[in-house]
Amino acid sequence: MNIRHRNLFILLYFLNFLGACKTPADPSEPPLVNSTRDTTATPVRTALCTEGWFEYRVEANGIFKAEKALKLTAETNGRVLNTRATNGEVIQAGEVILQLDTIDLASRRAALEIKRYLAEKEFESQLLGYEKLFLGMDEAEKLTVRKKLHISSGLALAELELKDLEQTIRKAVILAPFSGKVADTKHLAGQYVQAGNELFTLLSHSLLIECQVLEADLPQIRIGQSADILPVADPGSTVKGMVHRINPQVDQNGMSLVAVKVQGSWNNKLYPGMHGLAVIKIPVRKSLQVPKEALVVRGNRQVVFTVENNQAKWNYVEAGRNNGIVVEILSGLKPGDRVITTNNLQLAHEAMVMYE
């Protein structure tokens, strides 16, 4: 090997040594220009960075229930004379739902009315014997004498018996205390029932979904907050709701019962006893927001790519809360920035992009 070749060899070796000793680039830092990137544009979808109220969301499973549910029972013995208590029957408040046969009671009432009439005449007759005595009595003494005669004549007892019978006759007619639908019918026309027998259940038209909520979320929930309800029986559909009741008692498992009222028409697809998911929306504060898909992590740092002149731009951000749909952006973006929401996991700084 001559001197010229040897010097060339030493120079190449020295350059390779310097390259091997060079500190590697921080993988978390974006390259200023991706000189080796593919010139083919990456198809992406985008969304705007917007400013608005960030909604924290509390999700809880629950069971649909009628806002009002009342089991009606027989208050007297009798045979069912007529009834509208068939499952699914729509009843208006104050309408007769079921009536028991009162023929025997009517005969008894006629007899008691005669008894009262005779006792009343006896009472009037006894009063006539006290007319002269009343002249020397004050009002308190007169009232005492009249009360004794009212009892001794049998009029007081006859009036009491007739009053009790009238109440029993009224109990033979079941009126709807509120509008709703009949469910769980137990007796048909012609059947004999006894006092205390369950007849049917009346369910109000309005529905609730009762959910178990974690104690950590309970302080943020208020009556009147809006909610989305996702019925298990109708996948893909969403029903609007509103927080209606909050049980202030937390159980031993750290859960409390929250009732969300179904709003608007539910098209006869929901029934008490069905299951669903309630998503309660809690407005927290105003902030910048981007879809959660726009946020990626590079080198343990949060990054959002924006689009400028058909190029992807790398932006370090500080993210806040994530409600499963959008993410708060505390710093690193401004309102109106167009952020990339798809194919952003492997994007490089200044990579060419095109809209899908």
Number of C-alpha atoms within 10 A of each C-alpha: 5 6 8 8 9 10 11 10 11 10 11 10 11 10 10 10 11 9 9 9 8 8 7 7 9 9 10 12 13 18 14 10 11 12 10 7 14 10 10 10 14 19 13 17 16 19 15 17 20 19 16 12 15 21 20 19 21 18 19 18 17 24 19 23 22 20 17 15 18 14 14 17 17 21 18 18 18 21 19 20 17 16 17 17 25 17 15 14 13 17 22 14 12 12 14 17 20 22 22 25 18 19 11 9 16 14 10 13 18 12 12 19 15 12 18 21 14 15 22 18 13 17 21 13 13 15 15 10 10 13 10 9 10 14 9 10 12 9 9 8 11 15 11 11 14 15 11 12 18 20 14 15 19 17 21 18 16 20 18 13 16 19 13 10 17 14 10 16 18 15 17 22 21 20 18 17 14 18 18 22 19 24 19 15 18 15 19 18 15 14 12 15 20 13 12 12 16 17 19 22 20 27 24 19 15 17 22 25 29 25 23 19 22 18 16 9 13 19 9 13 17 16 13 13 15 20 24 20 26 19 23 13 13 11 9 8 11 15 15 18 24 22 23 19 16 18 12 11 11 15 11 7 8 12 18 19 20 25 26 30 25 24 16 10 10 14 6 6 10 18 16 15 12 15 20 22 20 30 20 23 21 18 15 13 12 12 16 23 26 27 21 15 19 23 23 18 12 16 11 9 12 16 21 26 28 25 21 14 10 15 18 24 21 20 17 19 18 15 19 14 15 18 16 11 12 19 22 26 23 15 13 13 22 15 13 12 17 19 27 26 22 15 14 22 14 8 18 19 20 23 22 21 22 15 12 9
